Amino acid sequence: MKTLMVMAVLVMAAGCTHVNQDAFQQLDVGMNIEKVEGILGKPSSCSNELGNRECVWLDGGREIRVSYIDNKVVVFSANGLQ
């Protein structure tokens, strides 16, 4: 039973994102994808078009978008953060 509870917590934590103002303020142009995901967690979705990768993190009405070229942040934005 204890093992099952620990596994459930780990699964929930793996899917968590940190879509908040504190995390957004840690982002910076030039960061690599791994560093961004270390701050925000795994993105809700990503798309690739014309050499540009854009990832979005969603949590309720909060959203952070990050665009990459050559796996480096070139622009990022947020909506709904307080």
C-alpha positions in Angstrom: 0.0 0.0 0.0 2.8 2.4 0.9 4.5 1.7 -2.4 1.3 2.4 -4.3 0.9 5.8 -2.6 4.5 6.8 -3.4 4.1 5.8 -7.0 0.9 7.9 -7.3 2.7 10.9 -5.9 5.6 10.5 -8.3 3.2 10.2 -11.3 1.3 13.4 -10.2 4.6 15.3 -9.7 5.9 14.3 -13.1 2.9 15.9 -14.8 3.1 19.1 -12.7 4.0 22.4 -14.3 5.0 25.6 -12.6 2.9 28.2 -14.6 3.4 31.2 -12.3 5.1 34.6 -12.1 8.1 33.3 -10.1 8.9 30.7 -12.8 8.3 33.1 -15.6 10.8 35.6 -14.1 13.5 32.9 -14.2 13.3 32.6 -18.0 15.8 34.3 -20.1 16.7 34.6 -23.8 19.4 32.1 -24.8 18.3 29.4 -22.3 18.2 25.8 -23.7 15.1 23.6 -23.6 16.4 21.5 -20.7 16.8 24.5 -18.5 13.4 25.9 -19.4 11.8 22.5 -18.6 13.7 22.4 -15.4 11.9 25.6 -14.4 8.5 25.0 -15.9 8.2 21.2 -16.1 7.1 19.4 -19.3 5.1 21.6 -21.7 1.4 21.1 -22.4 2.1 21.1 -26.1 4.8 22.0 -28.6 4.8 22.7 -32.4 7.6 22.9 -35.0 7.3 25.2 -38.0 10.1 26.6 -40.2 12.9 25.8 -37.8 11.0 27.4 -34.9 9.8 25.4 -32.0 7.1 26.9 -29.8 6.0 25.3 -26.5 3.1 26.2 -24.3 2.5 25.5 -20.6 -1.1 25.7 -19.4 -2.5 25.6 -16.0 -6.1 26.8 -15.7 -6.3 30.3 -17.1 -2.5 30.8 -16.9 -0.3 30.3 -19.9 3.4 30.6 -20.7 4.7 30.4 -24.3 8.3 29.9 -25.2 9.8 30.0 -28.7 13.1 28.4 -29.6 15.5 28.6 -32.5 18.4 26.1 -32.5 17.1 24.8 -29.1 17.6 28.3 -27.5 14.9 30.6 -26.2 14.4 33.6 -28.5 11.1 35.0 -27.1 8.7 34.1 -24.3 5.4 35.5 -23.1 2.7 34.9 -20.5 -1.0 35.5 -19.9 -3.0 35.3 -16.8 -0.1 35.3 -14.3 -0.5 37.2 -11.1 
